[in-house]
């Protein structure tokens, strides 16, 4: 009987120690600016992913182990004031630590890499994290994936989906798309010499292709871009940005109209015809430009 109690006590100590060490490591890793520069980004995120369930499960294992140790102390009549203070102090320290770690681990999904690209001498990662609603990030790292920084965050409340990064080496730009179902078809951000976020305005389907209008603020004007996406493409980036640019000082509404028989779409802004597209883009209004 004494040997059984001895082994139970040893196992309980081991469980408690593993839990505390895991919780401490997990807490340190959560401090992005302190711990991430010491690990390549994929390794850093994978370490958090592995430790997350360990901490969550360990919360219950830890308190079970502490209860066993307290019970054994009573059974073996070795429950002294010294042991009492030791156990209570351990519990008081462990409770907030475990609750914070396990609560975060159970409620929030670990940050996940959805796509990655290289531009110039940097790596860029599209990641997501969150609970019922997702937040999207764009991270910029050096060539070795150390010293990463979050250069964009979108917490628009979108449900978990996908993301894709489109690189334009000529303009030194990266276009960030998010979406679900048919793929990443919603343009939300452009990183480059002139970084900007987009507001979704309108869209239209023409067969299996969708055309979406996005706007952003530029020099006190409203600037517009159009994306063309193919829903039959399920890997990579199913979209391209048309070489269309237009801006205006005033803006009330924008809408697409289509002619299925002619396979042509038209863009109207404030009921004014601005742009048409059949197999190639055409500018109609003054101020509209097709980039070469």
N, C-alpha and C positions, 0 to 999 in steps of 0.2 A: 504493500500500500504506500509506503514511504517513497519507494522508487517511482511509482506512478505519479504521485504528487510532485516529486522532484522534476520529472520529465515535463509534466504539465506546466510547472512554474518556469522552466527553461524556455519552453515553446512560447509561452505568454510574453516573456521578456523579449524574445526574438521578434515576435509580431509587433510589439510596441516600438521597439527600436527601429525596425524597418519602416514602419509607418511614419515615425517622426523624421527620420532621415529623408524619406521620399517627399514629405510635406515641405521640409525646409528647402530641398533642392528645387521643388516645383515653384515655391514662392520666389526664390531667387531668379529662376528663369522667367517668371512673369514680369520682372522689371526689365522691360525691353531695352532701354538705353544702357543698362548696366551689363546685362548678360549676353545680349545678341552679338555685339562686336567680337566676342571670343569664339563664335561658331559660325560656319557657313549657314546661310538662311535655311536651306532645306533640312540640314541636320538639326538646327535649332527648333524648327517647327515640328519635326518628327519626334524629338526628345520630349517636347510638351505633350504631343499626342500620346506617347507611350506612358508617360507619368500620370496623365489625367485619370484613366480608369483605376490605376494603382492607388491614387489618393482617394478617389471616390469610394472604392471598396474598403480601403484601409481605414477610413473613418469608423466604420462599424467594427472592423477587426480590432482597432486600437482600444475602443471602449470595452469590448468584450474581454480583451486581454487584461485590462486594468481591473475589471470586475473579478476575473479569475484570480488575479494576484491578491486582491483584497480578501477574497473568500479563503484562499489558502493561508493567508496570514492569520485569520481567525481560527481555522482548523488546526494549524500548527502552533497556535498560541504564541506567535511571534509578532503580534500587532502592537508595536511600541509607539510611543509618541514620535520617535524619530521616523519610523516608517509612515506614520500618519501624515506628518508634515511633508515628507518626500512625495507620497502619492498625491496628496491634495495640490501641492505645488505643480507637479507634472500635469495634473488634470487641468488646472487653471491656465497653464501655458498652452496646453494642447487644444483645449476647446475652441478658443477663437481662431487658432492657426488652422485646425482641421475644418472648422465650419466655413472659413473663407475659402480654403483650397477646394474642398469637396463641393461646396455650393457653386463655386465658379465652374468646377469640372462637370457637375451634373446639369447645370442650366445652360451654359454657353458652349457652343460647338468649338472645337479647336480650330485655329486658323489653318486654312487649307489653300494650297497653291492650285489655281485653276489654269493658269497659262503663264508662259515665260518667253521672253524674247531678248535679243541683244541689240543694242544701238550704240554705235561708237565704241567706247571702252567700258560700258556699263551693262549689267544685267537688270532687267525689269521683270517684276512678278505681279500678276493679278491674283489677289488672294481674297478670301471671304471668311467671315466668322459671324457668329450671332446665335440667337435662340430661335424663336418662332419666325422672326424676321431677320434678314441678313444685312450685313454691312460689307461693302466692297472696298478694297484698298489697292493702291498702286504703289509698289515698293521699288526703290532704286538702290542697287547694290554695286559695289566695285566688281572688278573682274573675278575675284576669288570668292565673291558672295559674302564678304565681311562688310562691316560698317554700312548697314542698310538704313534707309530712311523712308518713312511713309510720306509720299509727296501728294497723295490724293486719298480722300475718304468720302465714300457715298453711303450714307445711312438712310437711304430712301424708303426703307421698310419693304423691300422686295422679298418675296419668298425665295428659298434656296433655288438656285438655278445654275447658270454657267457664265463664263466670261471668256473673252478672247482679246488678244492684243494684235493690232495691225500696224506694221512698221512701214514708214515712208522714209527710206534712207536718203532720198534726194532733199527732202525738206527737214530732215532730222526730227521727225515727229513720230509719236506713238499714239494710236487711237484706241481707246478703251471701250469695248462693247460688252454689254451684259444681256442676259435673256434666259429663256427657258423654253421647253417644248421644241420648237424648230431650231433652236440654237441661239447664239449670242448675236442679236440683231439690233439692239438698242444702243446707240452711241451716247455715252455719258461724259466723256472727257478726252481732251487732246493734250498731250504733253509735248513741249518743244520750245522753240524761241518765243512763241506766243501762246502759252498755256491757257486753256479756258474750259469751263464746264458748259454742258448743253442743256437746253430745255426742250423736251419733246413737244412738237406742235401738231403733226398730223401724219397720216399714212394712207397708202392705197395699194391694193393688190392688182397685179396684171399677170394672170396665169399663176405660175409658181414663183413669181418674183414680186417682192414688196419694195415700195419706194417710201422712205420716211423723211420728213422734214424736221430739222433740228435748228434751234436758234441759240445765239449767245451774244453777250454784250461786247461791243467793240467801238471804242472812241465815241461813246455816248450814243451810238447807233445800235440797231438790232441787225445782226448779221445772220445769214442762213446758209446751211449746207444740206445736201440731199444724199442719203445713203441708198444703195441698191443691194438688196439681199435675196439670196436664192434659198428657199426653204427645203430644197432637195439636197442641199449640202449639209451634212451632219458632222463633219470633222473640220478642224481648223477654223478659219474665219470665213463665214458664208457671205460676207458683205464687202462692198467696196464703196469708196466715197467718190461721187461723181465730180468731175472738174467744174462744178457750178459754184459761183459766188455771187451773192447779192446782199446788199444792206440798205436799210432805210431808216429815216429818223422817226417816222410814225408807223404804227402797226396795230391793227385791230384784229384781223383774222386771216388765216391762210387755209387753203383747201386744195386738194387734188381732184381732178375729174379725169375720167378715162373714156376712151373709145375702143371697145373690145374689137370691133371690126377692123379698125386701122392699127390696133396694137400700139396706141399712143396715149401718153398721159400728159396732162397740162397742170401747171401750178399757177394758182391765182392767189394773189395777196391783196387784200382789201378790194376784191372783185376786179383786180387788174391782172391781165395775163402777163406772166413774167417769163415762163420757161416751158418748153415742151421737150418730150423725149420719145423717140420711137426706137431706133437702133443706136442713135447718137444724140447727144444733148444739143438743144438749140436755145439761144437766148432771144427773147422777143422785146423786152422792155429795156429802156435806157437804165444803165447802172448794173445790169446783169452781165456777167462775164464768164466765158468758158476758158479755163486755164489750159495751156498747152503743155 
